[in-house]
């Protein structure tokens, strides 16, 4: 029976695997996940400084031999981490796209979903930017399909689909780095990035603004049912202060009534 093993993917296929082989595969997957978690933590802790394998070994607590048993190189580990981000993001985008067919709306919604996540999860943003995107097959194929559909329908214009995709993804990676350090104005910044990307695809400024606004509103409307897009009040509206907890409001009302009660009792005693 021919067996195929891929170190890059950590997958072993066999038509008839015995329990011992399956247990070994599960152990291998757990170690691989441990190394990827360590890689993500290193990316988050170090930021955008050069990463070396020793950083991952120290964080994961494994030997160099164990690392190379799962990944061919540091680049291989970073690429696998980027693929993990891409697959996770891809699943979320499928949720957002469930009732949407317009390719240009999908593009606008997708890039803003990526940036909103970067703004609310600094660790994710730092690791995503450090990994420099992904070559995940399913993610890239879907993005390319939307770009080509948009061009066929005459909604966007470009000569080379790969160049158009690289411009958009490159802008998102750079924006993710900037969002990590921003204290305010994230929504306006994400809107400008989205508008610029749409403009680079030959869209008019008016249409780009309309689509960027629509995408953000749609994201916020779907935030409550998304697994990770737990957008807080700052992202709902940067001009709206956070809602005050009900318990705190009740306590405040009680406190405001106490002076009135004390004055009333004082009058009664006099």
Backbone bond lengths (Angstrom), bond angles and torsions (degrees), N, CA, C in turn:
res aa  C-N    CA-C-N  psi(-1)  N-CA   C-N-CA  omega(-1)  CA-C   N-CA-C  phi
1 X - - - 1.469 - - 1.519 109.08 -
2 X 1.312 115.84 125.46 1.457 120.44 -177.81 1.511 109.95 -78.18
3 X 1.317 116.07 133.07 1.463 121.58 179.42 1.518 109.34 -119.07
4 X 1.327 116.36 134.75 1.458 121.48 -178.66 1.506 108.91 -117.29
5 X 1.325 116.52 126.59 1.459 121.59 179.22 1.506 109.63 -120.23
6 X 1.328 117.07 133.06 1.459 122.05 177.65 1.511 108.73 -119.65
7 X 1.337 117.56 111.84 1.461 120.92 179.83 1.514 110.92 -65.99
8 X 1.341 116.78 -37.32 1.461 120.68 -176.69 1.511 111.40 -62.87
9 X 1.329 116.63 -36.36 1.461 119.60 -177.12 1.526 112.62 -100.18
10 X 1.334 116.57 -14.95 1.452 119.11 179.94 1.509 111.58 68.64
11 X 1.355 117.89 33.24 1.449 121.98 -175.28 1.512 109.14 -121.05
12 X 1.312 117.16 135.10 1.454 121.85 176.24 1.519 107.94 -124.78
13 X 1.306 116.94 127.94 1.455 120.87 -176.85 1.517 109.76 -115.49
14 X 1.319 116.46 136.86 1.447 123.37 178.04 1.511 107.51 -154.87
15 X 1.293 116.09 135.86 1.462 119.29 -176.57 1.518 111.24 -62.30
16 X 1.358 116.76 -37.92 1.464 119.99 -177.90 1.524 108.13 -133.21
17 X 1.317 117.12 98.10 1.453 121.45 -179.67 1.515 109.42 -100.23
18 X 1.340 116.40 136.65 1.455 119.60 177.22 1.520 108.80 -83.75
19 X 1.329 117.62 165.75 1.478 121.32 -178.01 1.515 113.49 -55.63
20 X 1.355 117.00 -36.61 1.467 119.50 -179.55 1.526 111.34 -65.27
21 X 1.333 115.57 -37.94 1.464 119.78 178.33 1.521 110.89 -67.79
22 X 1.335 116.09 -40.66 1.467 120.32 178.72 1.524 110.65 -64.53
23 X 1.324 117.47 -39.49 1.462 121.33 178.37 1.524 110.58 -64.31
24 X 1.335 116.33 -39.71 1.467 120.54 178.28 1.519 110.81 -64.78
25 X 1.331 116.40 -38.24 1.468 120.30 178.84 1.522 111.12 -65.41
26 X 1.343 116.36 -41.37 1.468 120.05 179.15 1.529 110.37 -64.61
27 X 1.323 115.89 -40.12 1.467 119.80 178.00 1.520 110.30 -63.89
28 X 1.328 116.12 -40.24 1.456 121.19 178.97 1.530 110.95 -63.82
29 X 1.321 116.47 -41.99 1.466 120.34 179.63 1.527 111.29 -65.59
30 X 1.334 116.58 -37.84 1.469 119.46 178.39 1.530 111.17 -64.70
31 X 1.326 116.13 -41.80 1.463 119.21 178.50 1.520 110.88 -66.75
32 X 1.301 116.32 -40.03 1.470 120.57 178.22 1.524 110.57 -61.73
33 X 1.346 116.43 -43.85 1.466 120.63 178.36 1.526 110.43 -63.88
34 X 1.335 116.52 -37.69 1.467 121.02 177.99 1.522 110.97 -61.82
35 X 1.324 116.48 -42.88 1.463 120.65 179.40 1.526 111.47 -67.61
36 X 1.324 117.11 -37.35 1.467 119.65 178.47 1.528 110.96 -69.70
37 X 1.343 116.43 -37.23 1.474 119.55 176.21 1.528 110.16 -63.02
38 X 1.320 115.63 -40.23 1.472 119.84 178.29 1.524 110.57 -65.87
39 X 1.336 116.53 -39.68 1.463 120.47 178.35 1.523 110.52 -62.46
40 X 1.325 116.18 -41.36 1.457 120.19 179.16 1.532 110.86 -64.92
41 X 1.338 116.90 -41.56 1.464 120.37 179.50 1.525 110.82 -64.64
42 X 1.329 116.55 -40.27 1.463 120.05 178.17 1.521 110.58 -62.79
43 X 1.335 116.12 -44.27 1.468 119.89 177.62 1.518 110.91 -58.54
44 X 1.339 115.72 -40.72 1.463 120.10 -178.91 1.523 111.58 -70.17
45 X 1.335 117.02 -41.88 1.467 120.81 -176.58 1.524 112.24 -72.82
46 X 1.326 116.31 -43.73 1.462 120.54 -176.38 1.517 111.92 -80.97
47 X 1.338 116.10 -27.48 1.461 119.27 -178.48 1.514 110.53 80.79
48 X 1.329 116.32 -124.54 1.455 120.10 -174.00 1.532 113.07 -108.21
49 X 1.338 115.69 17.87 1.444 119.58 174.46 1.532 108.81 -78.94
50 X 1.330 117.37 159.46 1.470 119.66 178.63 1.528 111.57 -59.57
51 X 1.325 116.23 137.01 1.454 122.57 -179.76 1.530 108.82 -103.61
52 X 1.332 116.79 139.35 1.461 121.49 176.62 1.528 108.20 -120.64
53 X 1.320 115.82 159.95 1.461 121.02 -176.43 1.528 111.26 -60.30
54 X 1.341 117.38 -33.47 1.467 120.61 -179.69 1.530 111.37 -58.14
55 X 1.331 117.13 -33.61 1.470 120.14 178.52 1.524 110.42 -62.70
56 X 1.323 116.55 -42.09 1.464 120.81 -179.31 1.524 110.77 -70.98
57 X 1.335 117.16 -39.68 1.466 120.95 179.29 1.523 110.33 -63.21
58 X 1.314 116.53 -42.24 1.467 120.95 -179.22 1.533 110.54 -66.17
59 X 1.311 117.25 -40.51 1.459 121.15 -178.26 1.530 112.23 -72.26
60 X 1.320 116.87 -40.16 1.466 121.04 -177.24 1.524 112.63 -83.68
61 X 1.347 116.15 -22.58 1.459 119.71 -178.93 1.519 113.80 74.44
62 X 1.330 117.22 26.59 1.469 121.11 179.35 1.526 109.59 -114.67
63 X 1.319 115.24 168.09 1.463 120.47 -178.83 1.520 111.17 -85.25
64 X 1.311 115.16 165.07 1.463 120.84 177.71 1.535 110.41 -61.99
65 X 1.345 115.97 -38.74 1.458 119.53 179.46 1.513 112.22 -62.42
66 X 1.345 116.14 -39.08 1.473 120.15 178.35 1.522 110.62 -65.06
67 X 1.325 115.98 -40.50 1.466 119.35 178.76 1.521 110.46 -60.08
68 X 1.336 116.69 -48.22 1.460 120.38 -176.88 1.531 112.89 -73.34
69 X 1.320 116.95 -12.91 1.459 119.82 173.84 1.525 110.94 -74.32
70 X 1.349 116.12 -18.10 1.467 120.50 -177.54 1.522 113.11 -112.96
71 X 1.335 116.93 -27.30 1.462 120.50 -178.98 1.528 109.38 -135.32
72 X 1.310 115.66 143.44 1.465 120.38 -179.37 1.523 112.18 -74.21
73 X 1.345 116.64 -27.01 1.457 120.69 -176.00 1.525 109.27 -164.80
74 X 1.319 115.42 174.27 1.456 120.08 175.08 1.526 110.00 -62.75
75 X 1.332 116.16 -39.72 1.460 120.34 178.21 1.521 110.38 -60.06
76 X 1.328 117.84 -39.89 1.457 122.27 179.01 1.530 110.53 -61.82
77 X 1.341 116.69 -42.04 1.465 120.58 178.83 1.525 110.88 -65.88
78 X 1.338 116.80 -42.63 1.464 120.53 178.88 1.524 111.08 -64.55
79 X 1.328 116.45 -39.29 1.459 119.82 178.83 1.527 110.63 -65.83
80 X 1.331 116.86 -38.64 1.464 120.61 178.30 1.524 110.90 -67.13
81 X 1.334 116.51 -36.86 1.460 120.36 176.81 1.524 110.05 -65.09
82 X 1.324 116.73 -42.66 1.461 120.45 177.73 1.527 111.01 -62.11
83 X 1.338 115.81 -38.30 1.462 119.42 177.59 1.522 111.20 -64.77
84 X 1.343 116.26 -36.37 1.469 119.45 177.37 1.523 110.41 -63.03
85 X 1.349 116.50 -43.57 1.460 120.43 177.14 1.521 110.64 -60.30
86 X 1.329 115.17 -45.16 1.459 120.79 -176.11 1.529 111.33 -62.97
87 X 1.337 116.01 -43.81 1.457 119.12 -179.23 1.525 110.83 -66.25
88 X 1.334 116.20 -39.85 1.458 120.47 177.84 1.524 110.97 -63.30
89 X 1.344 115.44 -45.33 1.459 120.36 178.51 1.524 110.79 -66.12
90 X 1.321 116.10 -37.68 1.462 120.74 -179.68 1.529 111.10 -60.66
91 X 1.325 116.98 -42.92 1.461 121.02 178.58 1.529 110.79 -61.77
92 X 1.328 115.48 -41.01 1.472 119.39 179.10 1.524 111.00 -65.39
93 X 1.345 116.42 -40.65 1.460 119.87 -179.11 1.520 111.56 -66.75
94 X 1.327 117.25 -34.35 1.464 119.83 176.65 1.520 110.26 -61.21
95 X 1.336 115.96 -35.13 1.463 120.42 176.15 1.530 110.73 -65.97
96 X 1.327 116.46 -44.75 1.461 120.26 -179.95 1.531 111.90 -67.94
97 X 1.338 116.74 -30.71 1.461 121.41 -176.09 1.529 113.36 -85.20
98 X 1.315 118.06 -3.22 1.462 120.67 -167.14 1.533 114.01 -55.58
99 X 1.323 117.75 -30.27 1.463 120.24 -179.38 1.525 110.95 -119.14
100 X 1.340 116.12 28.45 1.467 121.01 -174.16 1.528 109.90 -130.01
101 X 1.343 116.19 130.59 1.465 120.44 -179.25 1.528 112.62 -117.00
102 X 1.317 117.65 -24.36 1.461 121.87 -178.64 1.533 110.18 -62.56
103 X 1.343 118.87 118.14 1.474 120.66 -176.79 1.522 113.53 -63.07
104 X 1.338 117.99 -35.83 1.458 120.35 -178.37 1.533 110.31 -71.26
105 X 1.309 117.45 -37.18 1.463 119.87 175.47 1.527 110.30 -65.41
106 X 1.310 116.20 -36.58 1.463 120.20 177.39 1.530 110.61 -64.12
107 X 1.315 116.61 -42.66 1.467 120.47 179.29 1.528 110.44 -62.28
108 X 1.326 116.35 -47.73 1.459 120.84 -178.85 1.519 111.05 -63.59
109 X 1.326 116.60 -42.69 1.460 120.89 -179.75 1.524 111.00 -66.36
110 X 1.338 116.21 -40.39 1.454 120.44 -177.94 1.511 113.46 -64.82
111 X 1.323 117.03 -46.29 1.471 118.54 -177.38 1.521 111.26 -70.73
112 X 1.335 117.60 -32.25 1.466 118.44 177.64 1.527 111.30 -74.86
113 X 1.344 117.47 -32.62 1.464 120.03 175.72 1.521 110.15 -62.03
114 X 1.323 116.41 -40.35 1.458 121.65 178.22 1.524 110.87 -62.25
115 X 1.329 116.58 -43.10 1.463 120.16 -176.95 1.524 112.30 -75.18
116 X 1.324 116.83 -34.99 1.466 119.25 176.69 1.527 109.58 -63.75
117 X 1.327 115.49 -41.35 1.469 118.02 177.76 1.520 110.67 -62.47
118 X 1.324 115.90 -40.55 1.460 119.63 178.79 1.527 111.23 -61.87
119 X 1.322 116.98 -33.92 1.467 120.66 -177.54 1.517 112.76 -75.81
120 X 1.333 118.18 -24.74 1.473 120.05 -177.63 1.527 112.56 -105.28
121 X 1.348 117.48 -10.34 1.459 121.46 177.26 1.532 108.91 -129.72
122 X 1.330 117.84 82.88 1.467 121.15 -177.34 1.518 113.71 -55.44
123 X 1.336 117.34 -37.48 1.459 120.07 -179.63 1.527 110.17 -64.34
124 X 1.314 116.49 -42.86 1.469 121.31 178.00 1.527 109.84 -63.49
125 X 1.329 116.37 -44.34 1.464 121.00 -178.64 1.520 111.32 -61.03
126 X 1.340 116.18 -44.23 1.462 120.71 -177.45 1.533 111.02 -65.29
127 X 1.329 115.62 -43.93 1.459 119.45 -179.48 1.527 111.25 -69.78
128 X 1.337 116.74 -38.44 1.465 120.67 179.08 1.530 110.25 -62.96
129 X 1.330 116.06 -45.91 1.461 119.95 -179.39 1.529 110.99 -65.95
130 X 1.336 116.56 -39.62 1.456 120.30 -179.95 1.526 111.53 -66.43
131 X 1.343 116.65 -31.67 1.461 120.48 -179.85 1.521 112.17 -79.04
132 X 1.340 116.17 -10.19 1.463 122.78 176.92 1.527 113.34 59.48
133 X 1.336 115.12 43.46 1.460 118.90 174.75 1.512 112.13 83.07
134 X 1.319 116.55 -160.54 1.455 120.22 -175.11 1.513 111.40 -149.02
135 X 1.329 114.95 153.98 1.458 121.40 172.04 1.520 110.28 -109.12
136 X 1.333 116.32 24.40 1.457 120.92 179.95 1.528 109.94 -53.94
137 X 1.314 115.96 125.79 1.465 120.84 -173.48 1.520 112.63 -58.62
138 X 1.335 117.65 -50.10 1.463 120.33 -176.56 1.516 111.50 -63.81
139 X 1.331 116.84 -41.34 1.458 121.49 -179.41 1.529 110.66 -65.60
140 X 1.325 117.35 -50.05 1.453 121.66 -177.73 1.527 110.92 -64.56
141 X 1.312 117.43 -40.76 1.458 120.68 179.84 1.519 111.38 -62.75
142 X 1.332 116.23 -42.38 1.465 119.49 179.83 1.524 111.40 -66.23
143 X 1.338 116.52 -43.17 1.464 120.11 179.53 1.524 110.02 -62.84
144 X 1.324 116.20 -45.54 1.469 119.92 179.97 1.519 111.28 -62.07
145 X 1.327 116.46 -38.20 1.466 120.13 178.86 1.533 111.28 -62.34
146 X 1.329 116.82 -41.01 1.467 120.23 -179.64 1.530 110.73 -67.80
147 X 1.334 116.86 -40.66 1.459 120.12 178.46 1.534 110.47 -62.31
148 X 1.312 116.50 -45.04 1.464 119.96 -177.92 1.522 111.73 -69.32
149 X 1.319 117.60 -37.24 1.466 120.65 176.40 1.520 110.78 -63.78
150 X 1.343 115.50 -42.42 1.458 119.47 179.22 1.514 111.99 -61.71
151 X 1.332 116.58 -38.26 1.463 120.18 178.46 1.529 110.74 -69.99
152 X 1.315 118.18 -41.25 1.461 121.76 179.21 1.532 111.81 -61.78
153 X 1.326 116.26 -34.65 1.467 120.80 179.70 1.525 112.28 -83.24
154 X 1.331 117.07 -3.15 1.455 120.75 179.61 1.516 113.93 76.04
155 X 1.352 116.78 19.15 1.462 120.46 -177.92 1.528 111.74 -87.09
156 X 1.331 116.93 -28.75 1.459 122.26 177.80 1.526 108.55 -137.13
157 X 1.342 115.71 163.92 1.461 120.48 -176.56 1.530 110.31 -134.93
158 X 1.328 116.05 135.08 1.458 122.42 173.82 1.520 107.65 -167.60
159 X 1.328 116.02 158.97 1.461 120.99 179.90 1.526 112.05 -92.97
160 X 1.322 116.72 -41.19 1.465 121.31 -176.82 1.527 108.94 -121.21
161 X 1.322 117.54 117.85 1.456 121.13 -175.89 1.520 111.65 -64.41
162 X 1.330 117.94 -36.46 1.459 120.20 -179.68 1.526 111.51 -68.83
163 X 1.318 117.03 -37.56 1.467 120.44 176.45 1.522 110.14 -64.68
164 X 1.331 116.49 -42.13 1.468 120.75 179.80 1.526 110.90 -63.31
165 X 1.335 116.83 -41.71 1.461 120.97 178.75 1.527 111.50 -66.90
166 X 1.329 116.59 -40.55 1.467 120.37 -179.35 1.526 111.80 -65.70
167 X 1.329 116.64 -36.91 1.465 120.13 177.54 1.531 110.07 -62.86
168 X 1.328 116.09 -44.90 1.466 120.41 -179.23 1.522 111.41 -66.90
169 X 1.339 117.35 -47.66 1.459 120.69 -179.39 1.525 111.27 -65.54
170 X 1.331 116.42 -39.69 1.462 119.72 178.12 1.520 112.09 -61.58
171 X 1.330 116.15 -40.01 1.466 120.29 177.59 1.520 110.80 -64.15
172 X 1.334 116.79 -38.67 1.465 120.63 -179.50 1.524 111.38 -67.37
173 X 1.328 117.03 -40.56 1.469 120.54 179.35 1.524 110.54 -63.97
174 X 1.324 116.14 -44.83 1.459 120.25 178.78 1.533 110.87 -64.91
175 X 1.329 116.20 -40.40 1.458 120.54 -179.90 1.523 111.16 -66.50
176 X 1.323 117.73 -36.21 1.467 121.20 178.19 1.523 110.59 -60.69
177 X 1.330 116.87 -38.27 1.467 120.68 177.55 1.526 111.12 -65.35
178 X 1.307 116.56 -41.44 1.457 119.79 -178.49 1.531 111.66 -70.80
179 X 1.323 116.74 -38.76 1.461 120.88 -178.37 1.526 111.64 -61.81
180 X 1.318 116.36 -28.51 1.458 120.13 -178.70 1.527 111.84 -61.71
181 X 1.318 117.25 -31.64 1.465 121.23 -175.65 1.524 113.22 -101.49
182 X 1.313 117.42 -4.14 1.468 120.14 -177.85 1.524 110.89 -78.07
183 X 1.323 116.38 135.44 1.461 122.09 178.53 1.526 111.82 -97.58
184 X 1.311 116.56 -22.57 1.466 120.90 179.46 1.524 108.48 -156.60
185 X 1.338 115.26 167.95 1.450 120.64 177.16 1.515 115.18 77.58
186 X 1.353 116.79 17.42 1.465 119.23 -177.16 1.531 112.36 -62.91
187 X 1.322 116.35 -42.75 1.465 119.56 -176.98 1.527 110.76 -62.07
188 X 1.330 116.08 -45.84 1.469 120.16 179.70 1.530 110.68 -62.92
189 X 1.325 116.39 -38.94 1.460 120.44 -179.85 1.538 110.88 -66.52
190 X 1.331 116.95 -45.64 1.468 121.08 178.16 1.522 110.41 -60.50
191 X 1.331 116.35 -39.62 1.462 121.01 178.02 1.527 110.97 -60.62
192 X 1.345 117.02 -42.54 1.460 120.93 -179.35 1.527 111.71 -67.41
193 X 1.326 116.59 -39.38 1.468 120.29 177.57 1.523 110.02 -63.30
194 X 1.324 116.52 -45.63 1.461 120.41 179.81 1.524 110.95 -62.33
195 X 1.314 115.62 -43.59 1.464 119.64 179.52 1.531 110.52 -62.84
196 X 1.329 117.14 -42.80 1.457 120.34 179.62 1.519 112.67 -63.36
197 X 1.331 116.76 -40.90 1.467 120.45 178.51 1.525 110.92 -64.15
198 X 1.316 116.71 -42.18 1.465 120.56 179.55 1.531 110.59 -67.36
199 X 1.323 116.29 -37.19 1.472 120.41 177.61 1.527 110.70 -65.10
200 X 1.359 116.27 -35.50 1.464 119.51 179.30 1.520 111.77 -67.22
201 X 1.323 116.57 -15.96 1.462 121.55 177.93 1.524 111.83 -95.38
202 X 1.328 116.41 16.47 1.455 121.15 174.99 1.509 115.33 84.64
203 X 1.322 117.73 14.80 1.452 120.82 -178.90 1.524 110.13 -87.35
204 X 1.326 116.29 146.68 1.461 120.28 178.29 1.527 110.09 -66.63
205 X 1.325 116.95 155.81 1.458 120.26 -178.60 1.527 111.14 -62.09
206 X 1.330 116.92 -41.64 1.462 120.21 -179.54 1.516 111.36 -61.08
207 X 1.323 116.33 -45.50 1.470 120.29 -179.28 1.523 110.57 -68.29
208 X 1.324 117.48 -38.68 1.467 121.07 179.42 1.525 110.79 -63.08
209 X 1.321 116.92 -41.36 1.469 121.19 178.41 1.518 110.44 -64.23
210 X 1.322 116.68 -44.03 1.467 121.06 -179.94 1.525 111.10 -60.83
211 X 1.341 116.68 -45.30 1.463 120.40 -178.73 1.529 112.15 -68.24
212 X 1.328 116.11 -38.90 1.467 119.61 179.25 1.523 110.42 -63.73
213 X 1.318 117.49 -42.56 1.466 121.13 178.57 1.517 110.98 -66.72
214 X 1.330 116.14 -42.69 1.463 119.57 179.72 1.524 110.65 -60.43
215 X 1.344 117.22 -45.13 1.456 121.37 -176.85 1.527 111.52 -61.62
216 X 1.334 117.06 -43.43 1.459 119.68 179.57 1.522 111.22 -64.83
217 X 1.325 117.03 -43.16 1.464 120.40 178.52 1.523 111.14 -62.45
218 X 1.334 116.44 -38.95 1.461 120.36 179.86 1.526 110.71 -67.79
219 X 1.328 116.46 -38.91 1.461 120.30 177.46 1.527 111.22 -61.93
220 X 1.312 116.25 -45.58 1.459 120.35 -178.69 1.519 111.11 -66.37
221 X 1.334 116.72 -34.44 1.464 120.64 178.99 1.532 111.17 -66.79
222 X 1.346 116.22 -32.35 1.467 120.74 -177.80 1.525 112.65 -95.16
223 X 1.321 116.65 1.13 1.464 120.21 -173.50 1.523 112.85 -60.86
224 X 1.319 117.97 -37.21 1.460 121.36 -174.65 1.518 112.38 -65.71
225 X 1.329 117.08 -26.72 1.466 120.25 -177.08 1.518 112.82 -103.91
226 X 1.340 117.67 3.10 1.454 120.75 178.08 1.520 110.00 -86.74
227 X 1.340 117.35 147.33 1.454 121.38 -178.33 1.527 111.94 -68.02
228 X 1.317 118.21 -35.02 1.465 119.91 -173.83 1.514 113.90 -119.90
229 X 1.340 117.40 -15.70 1.464 118.62 -174.65 1.527 110.03 -85.81
230 X 1.320 115.44 63.85 1.459 120.49 178.52 1.520 107.97 -84.86
231 X 1.310 117.03 75.59 1.455 121.69 -174.39 1.525 109.92 -73.98
232 X 1.335 116.02 127.43 1.456 118.92 -179.12 1.528 110.82 -86.79
233 X 1.288 115.95 -176.23 1.462 120.04 -174.26 1.522 112.29 -62.18
234 X 1.333 117.28 -27.31 1.470 119.40 179.84 1.517 110.54 -64.52
235 X 1.340 117.08 -34.91 1.452 120.75 -178.77 1.518 111.68 -84.60
236 X 1.334 117.23 -24.28 1.461 119.23 176.47 1.521 109.61 -67.61
237 X 1.309 115.97 -44.85 1.455 120.41 177.96 1.518 108.31 -161.91
238 X 1.309 116.37 119.54 1.458 119.80 -176.21 1.526 111.98 -71.81
239 X 1.327 116.73 -10.36 1.456 120.45 179.07 1.518 112.28 -100.30
240 X 1.340 116.13 -3.09 1.457 120.35 -177.57 1.513 109.75 -104.52
241 X 1.336 119.19 122.10 1.458 120.61 179.90 1.524 111.02 -69.15
242 X 1.321 118.16 155.46 1.460 120.83 178.75 1.514 111.38 -58.21
243 X 1.335 115.97 146.28 1.458 119.87 178.69 1.518 110.07 -67.62
244 X 1.303 115.27 142.68 1.450 120.04 -179.57 1.522 109.51 -81.32
245 X 1.329 119.44 134.09 1.460 120.82 178.73 1.510 111.31 -57.05
246 X 1.345 116.84 141.85 1.468 121.20 -176.43 1.517 111.93 -62.16
247 X 1.362 115.99 -39.93 1.466 118.45 -179.56 1.521 110.91 -61.79
248 X 1.323 115.23 -40.86 1.467 119.38 -179.85 1.521 110.02 -65.56
249 X 1.340 116.84 -36.82 1.453 120.26 178.94 1.520 110.49 -65.79
250 X 1.345 117.03 -40.08 1.467 120.11 178.99 1.525 110.61 -63.85
251 X 1.338 115.51 -42.51 1.467 118.58 178.90 1.514 111.41 -62.82
252 X 1.337 116.17 -39.19 1.460 120.37 179.40 1.518 110.61 -63.44
253 X 1.350 116.59 -39.87 1.469 120.38 179.00 1.524 110.38 -64.44
254 X 1.386 115.24 -40.23 1.457 118.25 178.92 1.523 110.96 -63.09
255 X 1.318 115.45 -42.60 1.469 119.40 179.77 1.520 111.06 -62.54
256 X 1.355 115.86 -39.46 1.459 119.18 -178.64 1.522 111.31 -68.20
257 X 1.344 117.53 -24.85 1.468 120.68 -179.77 1.519 111.67 -84.22
258 X 1.353 116.67 -24.61 1.460 119.42 -176.34 1.522 113.47 -59.30
259 X 1.351 120.84 -46.18 1.475 120.01 178.42 1.525 111.68 -59.95
260 X 1.336 117.12 -37.53 1.459 120.91 -179.80 1.525 110.15 -64.95
261 X 1.367 116.94 -40.29 1.464 120.44 179.24 1.516 110.64 -66.54
262 X 1.343 117.11 -40.21 1.463 120.78 -179.88 1.523 110.67 -63.60
263 X 1.344 116.01 -40.57 1.481 119.65 178.66 1.521 110.21 -64.96
264 X 1.346 117.50 -40.14 1.462 121.39 -179.39 1.516 111.23 -65.04
265 X 1.371 117.32 -42.93 1.471 120.62 -179.95 1.520 110.35 -66.60
266 X 1.343 116.21 -34.02 1.477 119.47 -179.97 1.521 109.91 -66.82
267 X 1.332 117.02 -39.95 1.468 119.93 178.89 1.533 110.40 -65.25
268 X 1.352 116.28 -40.43 1.456 120.38 -177.30 1.527 110.99 -65.05
269 X 1.346 116.99 -39.56 1.455 119.81 -179.65 1.529 112.54 -69.61
270 X 1.360 115.34 -29.90 1.469 118.81 180.00 1.529 109.92 -78.72
